[in-house]
Amino acid sequence: MPLKKLDDEQMKQVTALAEAMREKGKDKYKIGYALLYLLGRNKLLEDVRKRAEYYVRFGQGEQELSNLRVALEKMHELDVVDADDSSFFVKE
């Protein structure tokens, strides 16, 4: 069963909680880290979706294709294997 989308206020609350968990070193199971990562990834994916839709709907122009490529490059940058997030390894 699909989960219901949280409203804006609920999302602000859980995001703030995840950030606080990370800052205080209380993220033993990396739940806050995962949430923040996925929120960032979702934002980038939403940009890709919008640009792809615009490209397909409005004539597949060169500028729209360029915008779509830039959005896809941002997604690839997020998935860099060698990304350094030393805070991920904080001991509790």
C-alpha distances in whole Angstrom, upper triangle without the diagonal:
4,6,9,13,15,19,22,23,20,20,24,24,22,24,27,26,25,28,30,29,30,33,34,33,31,28,28,25,25,22,24,25,22,20,23,24,20,21,24,23,20,23,25,22,22,26,26,23,26,29,28,27,30,32,31,31,34,37,36,39,40,39,36,35,37,35,32,34,34,30,30,32,31,28,30,32,29,28,32,32,35,34,36,34,36,34,31,34,35,36,35
4,7,9,12,15,18,20,18,17,21,21,19,21,24,23,23,26,28,27,28,31,32,31,29,26,27,24,23,20,22,23,19,18,21,21,17,18,21,19,17,20,22,19,19,22,22,20,22,25,24,24,27,29,28,28,31,34,33,36,37,36,32,32,34,31,28,30,31,27,27,29,28,25,27,29,26,26,30,30,33,31,33,31,34,32,29,32,33,35,34
4,6,9,12,15,17,14,14,18,18,16,18,21,20,19,23,24,24,25,28,29,29,26,24,25,22,21,18,19,20,18,15,18,19,16,16,19,18,16,18,21,19,18,22,23,20,22,26,25,24,27,30,29,29,32,35,34,36,38,36,33,33,34,31,29,31,31,27,27,29,27,24,27,29,25,25,29,30,32,30,32,30,32,30,27,30,31,32,31
4,6,9,13,14,12,12,16,16,15,17,20,20,20,22,24,24,26,28,29,29,27,25,27,24,23,19,20,22,19,16,19,20,17,16,19,19,16,18,21,19,18,21,23,20,22,25,25,24,27,29,29,29,31,34,34,36,37,36,32,33,34,31,29,31,31,27,27,30,28,25,28,30,26,27,31,32,34,32,33,31,33,31,29,32,33,34,33
4,6,9,12,10,9,13,14,13,14,17,18,18,20,22,22,24,26,27,28,26,24,26,24,22,18,18,20,18,14,16,18,14,13,16,16,13,15,18,16,15,18,20,18,19,23,23,22,24,27,27,27,29,32,32,34,35,33,29,30,31,28,26,29,28,24,25,27,25,23,26,27,24,25,29,30,32,30,31,29,31,29,27,31,31,33,32
4,7,8,6,6,10,10,10,12,14,15,15,18,19,20,21,24,25,26,24,22,24,22,21,17,16,19,17,13,15,17,15,13,16,17,14,15,19,18,16,20,22,20,21,24,25,24,26,29,29,29,31,35,34,36,37,34,31,32,33,29,28,30,29,25,26,29,26,24,27,28,24,26,29,30,32,29,30,28,30,27,26,29,29,31,30
4,6,5,6,9,10,11,12,14,16,17,18,20,21,23,24,26,27,25,24,27,25,23,20,19,21,20,16,17,19,17,14,17,19,16,16,19,19,17,20,22,21,21,24,26,24,26,29,30,29,31,34,34,35,36,34,31,32,33,29,28,31,29,26,27,30,27,25,29,29,26,28,31,33,34,31,32,29,32,29,28,31,31,33,32
4,6,5,6,9,10,10,12,14,15,16,18,20,21,22,24,26,24,23,26,25,23,20,18,20,19,15,15,18,16,13,15,18,15,14,18,18,16,18,21,20,20,23,25,24,25,28,29,29,30,34,33,34,35,32,30,31,31,28,27,29,28,24,26,28,25,24,28,27,24,27,30,31,33,30,30,28,30,27,27,30,30,32,31
4,5,5,6,9,10,11,12,14,15,17,18,20,21,23,24,23,22,26,25,23,20,17,20,20,16,16,19,18,15,17,20,18,17,21,22,20,22,25,24,24,27,29,28,29,32,33,33,34,37,37,38,39,36,33,35,35,31,30,33,31,27,29,31,27,27,30,30,26,29,32,33,34,31,31,28,30,27,27,30,29,31,30
4,5,5,6,8,10,11,12,14,15,16,19,20,21,23,21,20,23,22,20,17,15,18,17,13,14,17,16,13,17,19,17,17,21,21,19,22,25,24,24,27,29,28,30,33,33,33,35,38,37,39,39,37,34,35,35,32,31,33,31,27,29,30,27,26,29,29,25,27,30,31,33,29,30,27,28,25,25,28,27,29,27
4,5,5,6,8,10,10,12,14,15,17,18,20,21,20,18,21,20,18,15,13,15,14,11,11,14,13,10,13,15,13,13,17,18,16,19,21,21,21,24,26,26,27,30,31,31,33,36,35,36,36,33,31,32,32,28,27,29,27,24,25,27,23,22,25,25,22,24,27,28,29,26,26,23,26,23,22,26,25,27,26
4,6,5,6,9,10,11,12,14,15,16,18,20,19,18,22,21,19,16,13,15,16,12,12,15,14,11,14,16,15,14,18,19,18,20,23,23,23,26,28,28,29,31,33,33,34,37,36,37,37,34,32,33,33,29,28,30,28,25,26,28,24,23,27,26,22,25,27,29,30,26,26,23,25,22,22,25,24,27,25
4,5,5,6,9,10,11,12,14,15,16,18,17,16,20,19,18,15,12,15,16,12,12,16,16,13,16,19,17,17,21,22,21,23,26,26,26,29,31,31,32,35,36,36,37,40,39,40,40,38,35,36,36,32,32,33,31,28,29,30,27,26,29,28,24,26,29,30,31,27,27,24,25,22,22,25,23,25,23
4,5,5,6,9,10,10,12,14,15,16,15,13,17,16,14,11,9,12,12,9,10,13,13,11,14,16,15,16,19,20,20,22,25,24,25,28,29,30,31,34,35,35,37,40,38,39,40,37,34,35,35,31,30,32,30,26,27,28,25,24,26,26,22,24,26,27,28,25,24,21,23,19,19,22,21,23,21
4,5,5,6,9,10,11,12,14,15,14,13,17,16,14,11,8,10,11,8,7,11,11,9,11,14,13,14,17,18,18,20,22,23,23,26,28,28,29,32,33,34,35,38,36,37,37,34,32,33,32,29,28,29,27,24,25,25,22,21,24,23,19,21,23,24,25,22,22,18,20,17,17,20,20,22,21
4,5,5,6,9,10,10,12,14,13,13,17,17,15,13,10,12,14,11,10,13,14,12,14,17,17,17,20,22,21,23,26,26,27,29,31,31,32,35,36,37,38,41,39,40,40,37,35,36,35,31,31,32,29,26,28,28,24,24,26,25,22,24,26,27,27,23,22,19,20,17,17,20,19,21,20
4,5,5,6,9,10,11,12,11,10,14,14,13,11,8,11,13,10,10,14,15,13,16,18,18,19,22,23,23,25,27,28,29,31,33,33,35,37,38,39,40,43,42,42,42,39,37,38,37,34,33,34,31,29,29,30,26,25,28,26,23,24,26,27,27,24,23,19,20,16,16,19,18,19,17
4,5,5,6,9,10,11,9,8,12,12,9,8,4,7,9,7,7,10,12,11,13,15,16,17,19,21,21,23,25,26,27,29,31,32,33,35,36,37,39,41,40,40,40,37,35,35,35,31,30,31,29,26,27,27,23,22,24,23,19,21,23,23,23,20,19,16,17,13,13,16,15,17,16
4,5,5,6,9,10,10,10,13,14,11,10,7,8,11,9,8,11,13,12,13,16,17,17,19,21,22,23,25,27,27,29,31,32,33,35,37,38,39,42,40,40,39,37,35,35,34,31,30,31,28,25,26,26,23,22,24,22,19,21,22,23,23,19,18,14,15,12,13,15,14,17,16
4,5,5,6,8,8,9,13,14,12,12,8,11,13,12,11,14,16,15,17,20,20,20,23,25,25,27,29,30,31,33,35,36,37,39,41,41,43,45,43,44,43,40,39,39,38,35,34,34,32,29,30,30,26,26,28,26,22,24,25,26,25,22,20,17,17,13,14,16,14,16,14
4,6,5,6,5,5,9,11,9,9,6,9,12,11,11,14,16,15,17,19,20,21,23,25,26,28,30,31,32,34,35,36,38,40,41,42,44,46,44,45,44,41,39,40,38,35,35,35,32,30,30,30,27,26,27,25,22,23,24,24,24,21,19,15,15,12,12,14,12,13,11
4,6,5,6,6,9,11,8,9,6,7,10,11,10,12,15,15,15,18,19,20,22,24,25,26,28,29,31,32,34,35,37,38,40,41,42,45,42,43,42,39,38,38,36,33,33,33,30,28,28,27,24,23,25,22,19,21,21,21,21,17,16,12,12,8,9,11,9,11,11
4,6,8,9,12,14,12,13,10,10,14,14,12,15,18,17,17,20,22,22,24,26,27,28,30,32,33,34,36,37,38,40,42,43,44,46,44,44,43,41,39,39,38,35,34,34,32,29,30,29,26,25,27,24,21,23,23,23,22,19,17,13,13,9,11,13,10,12,12
4,5,8,11,14,12,13,11,12,16,16,15,17,20,20,20,23,25,25,27,29,30,31,33,35,36,37,39,40,42,43,45,46,47,50,48,48,47,44,43,43,41,38,38,38,35,33,33,33,29,29,30,28,25,26,26,26,25,22,19,16,14,11,12,13,10,11,9
4,6,8,11,10,12,10,11,14,15,15,16,19,20,20,22,24,25,27,28,30,31,33,34,36,37,39,40,42,43,45,46,48,50,47,48,47,44,43,42,41,38,37,37,35,32,33,32,28,28,28,26,23,24,24,23,23,20,17,14,12,9,10,10,7,7,6
4,6,9,9,10,9,11,13,14,14,17,19,19,21,23,24,25,27,28,30,31,33,34,36,37,39,40,42,43,45,46,48,50,48,48,47,45,43,43,42,39,38,38,36,33,33,33,30,28,29,28,24,25,26,25,24,22,20,16,15,12,11,12,9,9,7
4,6,5,6,6,7,10,11,12,13,15,16,18,19,21,22,24,25,27,29,30,31,33,35,36,37,39,40,42,43,45,47,45,46,45,43,40,40,39,36,35,35,33,30,30,30,27,25,26,25,21,22,23,22,22,19,18,14,14,10,9,10,9,9,8
4,6,8,9,10,12,13,15,16,17,19,20,22,23,25,26,27,29,31,32,33,35,37,38,39,41,43,44,45,47,49,47,48,47,45,43,42,41,39,37,37,35,32,32,32,29,27,28,26,23,23,24,22,22,20,18,15,14,12,10,10,9,8,7
4,6,8,9,9,11,13,14,15,17,19,20,21,23,25,25,27,29,30,31,33,35,35,37,39,40,41,43,45,47,44,46,45,43,41,40,39,37,35,35,33,31,30,30,27,25,26,25,21,21,22,20,21,19,18,15,15,13,10,11,11,11,10
4,5,5,6,9,10,10,12,14,15,16,18,20,21,22,24,26,27,28,30,32,32,34,36,37,38,40,42,43,41,42,41,40,37,37,36,33,32,31,30,27,26,26,24,22,22,21,18,18,19,18,18,16,15,12,13,10,8,10,10,11,11
4,5,5,6,9,10,10,12,14,15,16,18,20,21,22,24,25,26,28,30,31,32,34,36,37,38,40,42,40,41,41,39,36,36,35,33,31,31,30,27,26,26,24,21,23,22,18,18,20,20,21,19,18,15,16,13,11,13,14,15,14
4,5,5,6,8,10,11,12,14,15,17,19,20,21,23,24,25,27,29,30,31,33,35,36,37,39,41,39,40,39,37,35,35,34,31,30,30,28,25,25,26,22,21,22,21,17,18,20,20,21,18,17,14,15,12,10,13,13,15,14
4,5,5,6,9,10,11,12,14,16,17,18,20,22,23,24,26,27,29,30,32,33,35,36,38,40,37,38,37,35,33,33,32,29,28,28,26,23,23,23,19,18,19,18,14,15,16,16,17,14,13,10,12,9,7,11,11,14,14
4,6,5,6,8,10,10,12,14,15,16,18,20,21,22,24,26,26,28,30,31,32,34,36,38,35,36,36,34,32,31,30,28,26,26,25,22,21,21,19,16,18,17,13,14,16,16,17,15,15,12,14,13,10,13,15,17,17
4,5,5,6,9,10,10,12,14,15,16,18,20,20,22,24,25,26,28,30,31,32,34,36,34,36,35,33,31,30,30,27,25,26,24,21,21,22,19,17,19,18,15,16,18,19,20,17,18,15,17,15,13,16,17,19,19
4,5,5,6,9,10,11,13,14,15,17,19,20,21,23,24,26,27,29,30,32,33,35,33,34,33,31,29,29,28,25,24,24,22,19,20,20,17,15,17,16,13,14,17,17,18,15,15,13,15,13,12,16,16,19,19
4,5,5,6,9,10,11,12,14,16,17,18,20,21,23,24,26,27,29,30,32,34,31,32,31,29,27,27,26,23,22,22,20,17,17,17,14,12,14,13,9,11,13,14,15,12,13,11,14,13,11,15,16,19,20
4,5,5,6,8,10,10,12,14,15,16,18,20,20,22,24,25,26,28,30,32,29,31,30,28,26,25,25,22,20,21,20,16,16,17,14,12,14,14,11,12,15,16,18,15,17,15,18,16,15,18,20,22,23
4,5,5,6,9,10,10,13,14,15,17,19,20,21,23,24,26,27,28,31,29,30,30,27,25,25,25,21,20,21,19,16,17,18,14,13,16,15,12,14,17,19,20,17,18,16,19,18,16,20,21,24,24
4,5,5,6,9,10,11,13,14,16,17,19,20,22,23,25,26,27,29,27,28,27,25,23,23,22,19,18,18,16,13,14,15,11,10,13,12,9,12,14,16,18,15,16,14,18,17,16,20,21,24,25
4,5,5,6,9,10,11,12,14,15,16,18,20,21,22,24,26,28,25,26,26,24,21,21,20,18,16,16,15,12,12,13,10,7,10,11,8,9,13,15,17,14,16,15,19,18,17,20,22,25,26
4,5,5,6,9,10,10,12,14,15,16,18,20,21,22,24,26,24,25,25,23,21,21,21,18,16,17,16,12,13,15,12,10,13,14,11,13,16,18,20,18,20,19,22,21,20,23,25,28,28
4,5,5,6,9,10,11,13,14,15,17,18,20,21,23,25,23,24,24,21,19,19,19,16,14,16,14,11,12,14,11,10,14,14,11,14,17,20,21,19,21,19,23,22,21,25,26,29,30
4,5,5,6,9,10,11,12,14,15,17,18,20,21,23,21,21,21,19,16,16,16,13,11,12,11,7,8,10,7,6,10,11,9,12,14,17,19,17,19,19,23,22,21,25,27,30,31
4,5,5,6,9,10,10,12,14,15,16,18,20,22,19,21,21,19,16,16,16,13,11,12,12,8,8,11,9,7,11,12,11,12,16,18,21,19,22,21,25,24,23,27,28,31,32
4,5,5,6,9,10,10,12,14,15,16,18,20,19,20,21,19,15,16,17,13,11,14,13,10,11,14,12,11,14,16,14,16,19,22,24,22,24,24,27,27,25,29,31,34,34
4,5,5,6,9,10,11,12,14,15,16,18,17,17,17,15,12,13,13,10,9,11,10,7,9,12,10,10,13,14,14,16,19,22,24,22,24,24,28,27,26,30,32,35,36
4,6,5,6,8,10,10,12,14,15,17,15,16,16,14,11,11,12,9,6,9,9,5,6,10,9,8,12,13,13,15,18,21,23,21,24,25,28,28,27,31,33,36,37
4,6,5,6,9,10,11,12,14,16,14,16,17,16,12,13,14,11,9,12,12,9,10,13,13,12,15,17,16,17,21,23,26,24,27,27,31,30,29,33,35,37,38
4,5,5,6,9,10,10,12,14,13,15,16,14,11,12,13,10,9,12,13,10,12,15,14,14,17,19,18,20,23,26,28,26,29,29,33,32,31,35,36,39,40
4,5,5,6,9,10,10,12,11,12,12,10,7,8,10,7,5,9,10,8,10,13,13,13,16,18,18,20,22,25,28,26,29,29,33,33,32,35,37,40,41
4,5,5,6,9,10,11,9,11,12,12,8,8,11,9,6,9,11,9,10,13,14,14,16,18,19,20,22,26,28,27,30,30,34,34,33,36,38,41,43
4,5,5,6,8,11,10,12,14,14,10,11,13,11,9,13,15,13,13,17,17,17,19,22,22,23,26,29,31,30,33,33,37,36,35,39,41,44,44
4,6,5,6,8,8,10,12,11,7,9,12,10,9,13,14,13,14,17,18,18,21,22,23,24,27,30,32,31,34,34,38,38,37,40,42,45,46
4,6,6,7,5,7,9,9,5,6,10,9,8,11,13,12,13,16,17,18,20,22,23,24,26,30,32,31,34,34,38,38,37,41,43,46,47
4,6,6,6,9,12,12,9,9,13,12,11,13,16,15,15,19,20,20,21,24,25,26,28,31,34,33,36,36,40,40,39,42,45,48,49
4,6,7,10,13,13,10,12,15,14,13,16,18,17,18,21,22,22,24,27,27,28,31,34,37,35,38,39,42,42,41,44,46,49,50
4,6,8,11,11,9,11,14,13,13,16,18,17,19,22,23,23,25,27,28,29,32,35,37,36,39,39,43,43,42,46,48,51,52
4,6,9,10,9,10,13,14,13,16,18,18,19,22,23,24,26,28,29,30,32,36,38,37,40,41,44,45,44,47,49,52,54
4,7,8,6,7,10,11,10,13,15,16,16,19,20,21,22,25,26,27,29,32,34,34,37,38,42,42,41,44,47,50,51
4,6,5,6,9,10,11,12,14,16,17,18,20,22,23,25,26,28,29,33,35,34,37,38,42,42,42,45,47,50,52
4,5,5,6,9,10,10,12,14,15,16,19,20,21,23,25,26,27,31,32,32,35,36,40,41,40,43,45,49,51
4,5,5,6,9,10,11,12,14,15,17,19,20,21,23,25,26,30,31,30,33,34,38,38,38,41,43,47,48
4,5,5,6,9,10,11,12,14,16,17,19,20,22,23,25,29,30,29,32,33,37,37,37,40,42,45,47
4,5,5,6,9,10,11,12,14,15,17,18,20,22,23,26,28,28,31,32,36,36,36,39,41,45,46
4,5,5,6,9,10,11,13,15,15,17,19,20,21,25,26,26,29,30,34,35,34,37,39,43,45
4,5,5,6,9,10,11,13,15,16,17,19,21,24,26,24,27,28,32,32,32,35,37,41,42
4,5,5,6,9,10,11,13,14,16,17,19,23,25,23,27,27,31,32,31,34,36,40,41
4,5,5,6,9,10,11,12,14,16,17,20,22,21,25,26,30,31,30,33,35,39,41
4,5,5,6,9,10,11,13,15,16,19,21,19,22,24,27,28,28,31,33,37,38
4,5,5,7,9,10,11,13,15,19,20,19,22,22,26,27,26,29,31,35,36
4,5,5,6,9,10,11,13,16,19,18,21,22,26,26,25,29,31,34,36
4,5,5,6,9,10,11,15,16,15,19,20,24,25,24,27,30,33,35
4,5,5,6,9,10,14,15,14,17,18,21,22,21,25,27,30,32
4,5,5,7,9,13,15,13,16,17,21,22,20,24,26,29,31
4,5,5,7,10,12,12,15,17,20,22,20,23,26,29,31
4,5,5,9,10,9,12,14,18,19,18,21,24,27,29
4,6,9,10,8,11,12,16,17,15,19,21,24,26
4,6,9,8,12,13,16,17,16,18,21,24,26
4,6,6,9,12,15,17,15,18,21,24,26
4,6,9,11,14,16,14,16,19,22,25
4,6,9,12,14,13,14,18,21,24
4,6,9,12,11,13,16,19,22
4,6,9,9,10,13,16,19
4,5,6,8,10,14,16
4,5,6,7,11,14
4,5,5,9,11
4,6,9,11
4,6,9
4,6
4
